[in-house]
């Protein structure tokens, strides 16, 4: 019987095509601005790529890397973090993704010192030995997994004692009557265009509690909600003060983000 993996989010079709045509870089997540500009200001492709690289660097900083460690990137995308981590000497890198197309893109990464392994696997059923990694990273992918808690248990299993996990995650809270579209429609659109997204509505404290149940202690948390908001100038542009009659998932995320219904959480956990 062949391996059955979860569905790849459909929006990656466009991202993969854009990368192959040279229209996008290796980072496939929102950007990070230290001094966030208004949503109404223009944003060049290079500005957005630079902001994406800053978010990658932030997660690497949260991971507290040390030379000659074994580092795991779950949901490794096109290899942006793996490439940045590869700047460390003798760093042994492993990338995991359910999508063979993304892993093929990662295979074009320049090789410096250290090693690189790429594995097609489910993040909630990692085919990796227990206590085999010093560090793990998951950048803006966990909300796609069939269970955040199952993933956290898997990471705790494969981390060595004292190991560290750095994550960023998009956490949504359901809006009330002020929503521009009925909440069931919001759920349907988000899951149709950006799914799988099994658990849409979750508070940061729920995620931190799930990590604790997995044996992962919170070391640092950073609310990057305001710093990532300018990303929608590229990912979901629209005229300021208007809302599309038929919104895309990107426009709905933009509205949720701008109106206090989305938290972009960056956090570091250590294995207890």
matplotlib code that plots the C-alpha trace (Angstrom):
import matplotlib.pyplot as plt

x = [0.0, 1.4, 2.0, -1.1, -0.3, -2.5, -3.6, -1.2, -2.8, -4.0, -2.4, 1.0, 0.3, 0.7, 3.6, 5.5, 4.8, 6.0, 9.2, 9.9, 9.4, 11.8, 9.0, 9.4, 12.1, 12.5, 10.5, 6.8, 5.4, 4.4, 7.1, 8.2, 8.7, 10.5, 8.7, 5.5, 4.3, 0.6, -1.4, -2.0, 1.6, 3.0, 5.3, 7.8, 8.6, 12.1, 10.7, 8.4, 11.2, 13.5, 10.7, 10.2, 13.9, 13.6, 10.9, 13.1, 16.0, 13.7, 12.7, 16.4, 17.2, 14.4, 15.8, 19.1, 21.3, 24.7, 27.4, 27.4, 23.8, 21.1, 18.3, 14.9, 12.6, 9.1, 7.0, 10.2, 8.6, 11.1, 14.0, 14.4, 15.1, 17.2, 19.3, 19.8, 20.6, 23.2, 25.3, 26.3, 29.4, 28.9, 25.1, 23.2, 19.9, 16.7, 13.7, 10.3, 7.4, 4.3, 4.8, 7.4, 7.4, 8.5, 11.2, 12.4, 12.8, 14.8, 17.1, 18.4, 19.8, 23.4, 25.5, 28.0, 29.3, 27.2, 24.6, 21.0, 18.4, 14.9, 12.0, 8.5, 6.3, 3.4, 4.3, 2.1, 3.8, 7.5, 9.5, 12.4, 14.2, 13.5, 15.9, 17.7, 17.6, 18.9, 16.6, 13.4, 11.8, 8.2, 7.5, 3.9, 2.9, 1.4, -2.1, -2.2, -1.4, -4.2, -3.5, -1.2, -1.1, -0.1, 2.7, 4.0, 4.1, 6.0, 8.6, 9.0, 9.7, 12.4, 14.1, 17.0, 16.7, 17.1, 16.3, 14.4, 11.5, 10.9, 7.5, 5.4, 1.7, -1.5, -4.1, -7.6, -10.5, -14.1, -15.5, -18.9, -21.6, -19.0, -17.7, -18.0, -19.2, -21.0, -18.7, -19.7, -18.8, -15.4, -14.7, -15.7, -13.6, -10.5, -10.7, -11.4, -8.5, -6.0, -6.9, -6.3, -7.0, -8.6, -8.6, -9.4, -10.3, -7.7, -6.2, -2.4, -2.8, -4.4, -1.4, 1.0, -1.0, -0.9, 2.9, 3.1, 1.1, 3.6, 6.5, 7.6, 8.2, 7.6, 10.9, 10.0, 6.9, 6.7, 3.4, 4.3, 0.8, 1.5, 4.9, 3.5, 0.3, 2.0, 2.4, -1.1, 0.0, 1.4, -0.6, -4.1, -4.0, -7.2, -8.3, -8.2, -11.6, -13.3, -14.0, -14.6, -18.1, -16.7, -13.7, -10.9, -9.3, -6.5, -8.8, -10.6, -7.2, -6.3, -9.6, -9.1, -5.5, -6.3, -9.3, -8.0, -9.1, -5.7, -2.6, 0.7, 2.6, 6.3, 7.5, 10.3, 9.9, 12.4, 12.0, 11.7]
y = [0.0, 3.4, 6.3, 8.5, 12.1, 15.1, 17.4, 20.1, 23.6, 24.6, 28.1, 26.4, 25.7, 29.4, 29.8, 27.0, 28.3, 31.8, 30.4, 28.4, 31.5, 33.5, 35.7, 34.7, 33.7, 30.7, 32.1, 31.3, 33.1, 36.6, 39.3, 41.1, 44.9, 46.4, 49.7, 48.6, 50.9, 51.6, 49.2, 52.1, 52.5, 50.7, 47.6, 46.4, 42.7, 43.2, 45.0, 42.0, 39.4, 41.3, 41.3, 37.6, 37.0, 39.0, 36.7, 33.7, 35.3, 35.9, 32.3, 31.2, 33.6, 32.1, 28.6, 29.6, 27.6, 26.4, 25.1, 21.4, 20.8, 18.6, 20.9, 19.9, 22.2, 20.9, 22.3, 23.5, 25.1, 26.1, 26.0, 29.6, 28.6, 25.6, 27.9, 30.5, 27.7, 26.3, 29.4, 27.7, 25.5, 21.8, 22.2, 19.0, 20.0, 18.0, 19.3, 17.7, 18.4, 16.5, 18.0, 16.4, 19.5, 21.6, 19.1, 19.2, 22.9, 22.4, 20.1, 23.1, 24.6, 25.6, 23.2, 24.8, 23.1, 20.5, 18.2, 18.3, 15.5, 16.0, 13.7, 13.5, 12.9, 14.0, 16.5, 14.6, 11.2, 12.0, 9.0, 10.0, 8.5, 9.7, 12.2, 12.7, 16.6, 19.5, 22.1, 22.2, 25.0, 25.4, 28.6, 29.4, 25.8, 24.4, 25.6, 23.4, 20.2, 17.9, 18.5, 21.1, 19.1, 15.9, 17.8, 19.2, 15.7, 14.5, 17.3, 16.7, 13.0, 13.7, 16.5, 15.6, 16.7, 20.4, 20.7, 23.8, 24.4, 27.7, 28.3, 31.0, 30.4, 32.2, 32.1, 33.2, 34.2, 34.2, 37.7, 38.8, 40.9, 43.2, 40.6, 41.7, 38.2, 35.6, 33.5, 30.2, 31.7, 32.9, 29.4, 27.9, 30.3, 30.0, 26.2, 26.1, 28.3, 28.0, 24.6, 22.2, 24.3, 21.9, 24.2, 27.8, 29.4, 29.1, 31.5, 31.7, 30.4, 27.2, 26.6, 27.2, 24.8, 22.1, 22.5, 22.1, 18.8, 17.6, 18.3, 21.6, 24.6, 28.1, 30.1, 33.1, 34.5, 37.4, 38.9, 39.7, 40.7, 44.3, 43.6, 41.2, 43.1, 45.1, 41.8, 42.0, 44.9, 42.1, 39.0, 40.6, 44.1, 46.1, 49.7, 51.2, 51.6, 49.0, 45.3, 43.0, 41.8, 38.3, 38.2, 35.8, 34.0, 36.5, 39.4, 37.7, 37.1, 40.8, 41.9, 39.5, 40.6, 44.3, 44.2, 42.3, 38.8, 37.3, 36.9, 36.1, 34.3, 33.6, 31.4, 29.3, 26.1, 23.8, 20.1, 19.5]
z = [0.0, -0.9, 1.4, 1.9, 2.7, 3.5, 0.8, -0.4, -0.1, -3.6, -3.5, -3.7, -7.4, -8.1, -5.8, -7.4, -10.9, -9.8, -8.4, -11.5, -13.6, -11.4, -10.0, -6.3, -3.9, -1.6, 1.3, 1.2, 4.2, 5.2, 5.7, 8.8, 9.1, 12.1, 11.3, 9.6, 6.9, 6.3, 4.1, 1.7, 0.7, -2.3, -1.9, -4.4, -4.9, -3.5, -0.4, 0.3, -0.3, 2.1, 4.7, 4.2, 4.8, 8.0, 9.3, 8.4, 10.3, 13.3, 13.5, 13.2, 16.0, 18.1, 17.4, 19.1, 16.7, 17.6, 15.3, 14.3, 15.4, 13.7, 12.6, 11.3, 9.2, 9.1, 6.2, 4.6, 1.6, -1.1, 1.3, 2.5, 6.1, 5.0, 2.9, 5.7, 8.2, 5.7, 6.3, 9.6, 9.4, 9.7, 10.2, 9.5, 8.0, 7.3, 5.5, 5.7, 3.3, 2.0, -1.5, -3.7, -5.9, -3.1, -2.1, -5.8, -5.5, -2.2, -4.1, -6.0, -2.8, -2.9, -0.8, 1.5, 4.6, 6.4, 5.0, 3.7, 3.8, 2.3, 3.4, 2.0, 5.1, 7.2, 9.9, 12.3, 11.7, 11.3, 10.1, 12.2, 15.2, 18.7, 20.2, 16.9, 16.5, 18.5, 16.9, 14.9, 13.0, 11.6, 9.8, 9.0, 8.3, 11.4, 10.8, 7.7, 9.7, 10.7, 14.3, 15.9, 19.1, 17.2, 15.5, 18.8, 20.2, 17.2, 17.5, 21.2, 20.4, 17.8, 19.8, 22.2, 25.8, 26.0, 22.3, 21.0, 18.6, 16.9, 15.3, 13.7, 13.4, 12.2, 14.9, 14.2, 16.4, 15.1, 14.4, 15.5, 13.8, 12.4, 10.0, 6.3, 5.4, 7.5, 9.6, 7.9, 4.6, 5.9, 7.1, 3.8, 1.7, 3.9, 3.9, 0.1, -0.9, 1.9, 3.4, 4.8, 7.9, 10.4, 13.4, 12.3, 15.6, 18.3, 20.9, 21.5, 25.0, 23.6, 21.4, 24.3, 26.5, 23.7, 23.6, 27.4, 27.2, 24.6, 27.0, 25.4, 27.7, 26.4, 26.4, 24.4, 22.6, 20.2, 18.9, 15.3, 14.2, 13.5, 12.0, 9.4, 8.5, 5.6, 3.7, 2.3, 0.1, -2.0, -1.0, -1.1, -2.5, -2.5, -2.6, 0.9, 2.5, 0.3, 0.6, -2.4, -3.0, -3.6, -1.3, -1.7, 1.2, 1.0, 1.4, 4.3, 6.1, 5.4, 7.1, 10.0, 10.5, 10.3, 12.6, 15.6, 14.7, 13.8, 15.9, 14.2, 16.9, 16.9, 19.8, 21.0, 23.2, 24.8, 25.4, 29.2]

ax = plt.figure().add_subplot(projection="3d")
ax.plot(x, y, z, "-o")
ax.set_aspect("equal")
plt.show()
